[in-house]
Amino acid sequence: MRKAVDFDGTLAEYHGFKGADVLGDPIPVMVERVLGWMENDDDVVICTARAHPSNGDEAQVAIDAIREWCVTHLGRELEVTCMKDPLMEEIYDDRAVTVEENTGRILTEGFEEKLDDEPDSIGEFLS
C-alpha cells in the first residue's frame, strides 16, 4: 500500500517557516506510525508543499533536508514530493478534511460546525 504523510505539523513539529532546511522535531506518534508502515512493507512518501517548484531552488534544499531528517529519524531516506498520485491509498495531513467519496459529505468530526461559522460565499468572505 502506498501512503503519503505531510511533513510540517504532521510528521515533524512546525512553528512557522524558518527556512527551507530548518525542520522541526519528530512527532513521536506519527514517527511510530510511519515506522510501522515501513515494517509492513508499505510504500511511504513524504508529501509536502516545501517541495513545490514555485519555491524555486529552495524546493531542492527542502527535499534534501527532509531526506536527511528521514534517515536520522526513520532509518532511511523516503521519497519527497509535492504531488498526490493515483497510487496513494491514504494521505495523512494536519490540514486535510475528509470528504465521503462521490457525495461531498464532510466526514471530519467537528468540521461541519466550523463551516456554519464561515461566510456563505466567497463574496461575503472578501467584503
C-alpha positions as CSV (number, residue, x, y, z in Angstrom):
1,M,0.0,0.0,0.0
2,R,1.3,3.5,-0.9
3,K,0.8,6.0,1.9
4,A,1.6,9.7,1.9
5,V,2.3,11.8,5.0
6,D,2.6,15.5,5.2
7,F,5.8,16.8,6.8
8,D,5.2,20.1,8.7
9,G,2.7,19.7,11.6
10,T,2.1,16.0,10.8
11,L,5.4,14.1,10.9
12,A,7.5,17.0,12.3
13,E,6.7,19.8,14.6
14,Y,6.0,23.1,12.8
15,H,6.2,26.5,14.4
16,G,6.3,28.7,11.4
17,F,8.6,28.8,8.4
18,K,12.2,29.5,9.4
19,G,14.0,28.3,6.2
20,A,13.8,25.5,3.7
21,D,16.4,23.4,5.6
22,V,15.1,24.3,9.1
23,L,13.0,21.3,10.2
24,G,11.0,20.5,13.3
25,D,11.5,17.8,15.8
26,P,9.7,14.5,15.2
27,I,6.2,13.9,16.3
28,P,6.6,10.6,18.2
29,V,3.1,9.2,17.4
30,M,3.4,9.8,13.7
31,V,7.0,8.6,13.6
32,E,5.9,5.3,15.2
33,R,3.0,5.0,12.8
34,V,5.3,5.5,9.8
35,L,7.9,3.0,11.1
36,G,5.0,0.5,11.4
37,W,4.1,1.1,7.8
38,M,7.6,0.7,6.7
39,E,7.9,-2.5,8.8
40,N,4.8,-3.7,7.0
41,D,6.5,-3.0,3.6
42,D,4.1,-0.2,2.8
43,D,5.5,2.4,0.3
44,V,5.7,5.7,2.3
45,V,6.1,9.1,0.7
46,I,6.5,12.5,2.2
47,C,4.1,14.9,0.5
48,T,4.9,18.5,1.4
49,A,4.4,21.9,-0.1
50,R,8.1,22.6,0.7
51,A,8.9,20.5,-2.4
52,H,6.7,22.6,-4.8
53,P,8.5,24.0,-7.8
54,S,7.2,27.5,-7.1
55,N,9.7,27.6,-4.2
56,G,12.5,27.7,-6.8
57,D,15.9,26.5,-5.6
58,E,14.6,26.3,-2.0
59,A,12.4,23.3,-3.1
60,Q,15.5,21.1,-3.6
61,V,17.1,22.4,-0.4
62,A,14.0,21.4,1.5
63,I,13.8,18.0,-0.3
64,D,17.4,17.2,0.6
65,A,16.9,18.3,4.3
66,I,13.8,16.2,4.6
67,R,15.5,13.2,3.2
68,E,18.3,13.6,5.8
69,W,15.7,14.1,8.5
70,C,14.1,10.8,7.4
71,V,17.4,8.9,7.6
72,T,18.0,10.3,11.1
73,H,14.5,9.7,12.5
74,L,13.2,6.8,10.3
75,G,16.3,5.0,9.5
76,R,16.1,5.5,5.7
77,E,15.5,8.1,3.1
78,L,11.9,8.4,1.8
79,E,10.6,9.9,-1.4
80,V,9.7,13.5,-1.1
81,T,7.1,15.1,-3.4
82,C,4.5,17.8,-3.5
83,M,2.2,15.8,-5.8
84,K,-0.6,13.4,-5.0
85,D,-0.7,10.4,-7.3
86,P,-3.3,7.7,-8.1
87,L,-1.3,5.1,-6.2
88,M,-1.7,6.9,-2.8
89,E,-4.3,5.0,-1.0
90,E,-4.1,7.0,2.2
91,I,-2.9,10.6,2.9
92,Y,-2.1,11.9,6.4
93,D,-2.1,15.7,6.7
94,D,-2.9,18.1,9.5
95,R,-4.8,20.4,7.2
96,A,-7.0,17.9,5.4
97,V,-10.7,17.5,5.7
98,T,-12.1,14.0,4.9
99,V,-14.9,14.0,2.4
100,E,-17.0,11.0,1.6
101,E,-16.3,9.8,-1.9
102,N,-18.8,10.8,-4.6
103,T,-21.1,12.7,-2.1
104,G,-19.2,15.8,-0.9
105,R,-20.3,15.0,2.6
106,I,-17.7,16.1,5.2
107,L,-16.6,13.2,7.5
108,T,-14.0,15.0,9.6
109,E,-15.6,15.3,13.1
110,G,-16.4,18.8,14.2
111,F,-15.6,20.4,10.9
112,E,-19.2,20.9,9.8
113,E,-19.8,23.2,12.8
114,K,-16.8,25.2,11.7
115,L,-18.4,25.6,8.2
116,D,-21.5,27.0,9.9
117,D,-19.4,29.9,11.1
118,E,-17.9,30.5,7.7
119,P,-19.4,33.0,5.2
120,D,-21.9,31.5,2.7
121,S,-20.0,32.8,-0.3
122,I,-16.6,34.0,-1.3
123,G,-18.1,37.4,-1.9
124,E,-19.2,37.6,1.7
125,F,-15.7,36.5,2.8
126,L,-14.0,39.2,0.9
127,S,-16.2,42.0,2.0
